[in-house]
């Protein structure tokens, strides 16, 4: 299952997991990709994969409960939960410009949504038989901005910092039950969305990133696919940076 998988990183993750042989539950609050093209589930099926679409607002417990319940009703279990849904945009501002509504809007999706999805998915995983040594895997999409103080983005940074430590906490609490919990922390990733067109911001990111190019959605998808695989069987509580070396200095 991949939340926020209509567009951007979530779309790339869903496509990659399907390519690797997973049956993917695509979930979002919109169907049309922001970067254009066919809906994610259509692309997966056209390419020979298997996908179903179950939309949900991750900030709402009833939606999350229905999302997991419908998935388990159809497939019997959930093996990998990717909590990707998140927002920033106009609500992400400096502290003194951030209204209560701005703060609440970002926290509702970026942190509350991850909490609700983790709570419901892990409850399900605890009740299902392990495959090998693992009952289930949770992969949260955090951010390098959850590890530093990016100028002018107080609510977003706080929300992603919460995701990083929530990931560690759940890895500690549920590891003995056979549940692996990790996060992927993207750096500057060019998703093709129209809002990424600020040339000054792109120039700064290029200058700040040690690697010779900026990130691609496939880079993040590859990290998620690794954490979803048996190659990462003994990895838990990690916050895997996918940032071209940005956080190395």
C-alpha positions, -999 to +999 in steps of 0.1 A: +000+000+000+013+035-009-005+066+003-003+098-018+005+076-048-013+096-075+017+118-082+054+124-075+073+102-051+043+081-042+036+073-078+072+064-084+072+041-054+040+024-064+053+018-100+086+004-087+070-020-062+046-032-089+076-038-112+092-059-085+061-081-084+040-066-056+002-062-059-001-024-051-030-006-034-029+030-048-044+056-025-047+093-026-073+122-024-069+128-061-067+106-092-049+127-118-011+129-115+001+165-108+028+159-134+003+147-160-002+113-176-025+084-168-035+075-132-010+053-114-031+022-113-037+024-150+000+026-157+007-004-135-020-025-151-009-015-186+026-025-178+015-060-167+014-054-130-015-056-105-030-027-087-063-016-071-073+019-061-088+027-026-088+064-019-085+079+016-078+111+034-050+099+058-058+126+083-092+110+090-093+078+111-125+065+094-108+068+060-077+050+072-096+023+089-116+017+058-085+017+036-068-010+056-100-029+062-108-030+025-073-040+016-073-069+040-108-079+029-096-082-006-061-097-001-061-112+034-031-092+047-009-062+042+028-068+039+042-033+032+027+000+043+044+031+026+033+063+043+041+088+016+011+113+017+023+147+027+018+184+020+039+216+022+031+244-002+015+277+009+011+266+045+048+261+050+061+294+063+084+311+089+072+309+125+057+344+128+038+340+095+025+306+103-012+306+114-028+280+135-046+269+104-013+265+085+002+245+114-029+223+117-031+216+079+004+204+077+004+184+109-029+168+100-015+151+069+023+149+075+023+136+111-012+127+122-017+109+089+014+088+094+005+081+130-030+069+120-017+048+091+010+032+113-015+025+141-040+008+118-015-011+097+006-024+126-026-035+143-033-056+113+003-069+110+003-081+146-026-104+137-012-119+106+012-149+102+048-140+094+063-146+060+097-159+070+108-138+099+086-107+092+050-100+098+051-067+080+071-037+070+063+000+074+081+026+053+076+063+062+086+091+039+104+116+060+127+144+047+162+158+052+142+188+065+132+166+094+168+165+105+178+202+102+162+236+104+154+247+068+149+284+068+112+295+067+095+261+070+086+257+106+056+234+104+069+212+077+102+207+094+085+199+127+062+175+111+090+156+093+111+156+125+081+139+142+080+113+114+117+105+119+113+099+156+080+081+153+098+057+130+124+050+156+099+046+183+078+021+164+109+001+153+117-003+190+082-011+201+073-037+175+106-053+163+102-082+186+068-089+170+085-092+136+076-058+122+103-037+105+098+001+106+120+024+086+119+058+069+133+073+036+145+109+038+145+125+003+167+155-005+159+177-035+139+155-059+126+168-092+092+153-096+080+172-126+053+191-107+046+227-118+054+241-084+091+231-088+097+257-114+116+283-092+150+287-110+167+303-079+157+274-057+168+248-082+201+266-087+207+267-049+199+230-046+223+222-074+250+241-057+243+225-023+241+189-035+275+172-038+263+147-064+264+160-100+226+160-105+195+165-084+173+136-074+147+117-094+116+100-081+131+067-091+160+073-066+135+074-038+115+045-052+147+024-053+153+031-016+117+022-007+120-010-027+151-020-009+135-015+025+105-035+013+127-065+003+144-093+021+177-076+013+168-053+042+157-081+065+178-068+095+173-031+089+149-013+113+147+021+128+167+036+100+161+070+083+177+063+049+189+095+032+184+098-005+199+133-010+230+130-032+251+138-001+234+170+009+234+160+046+270+149+045+282+184+054 
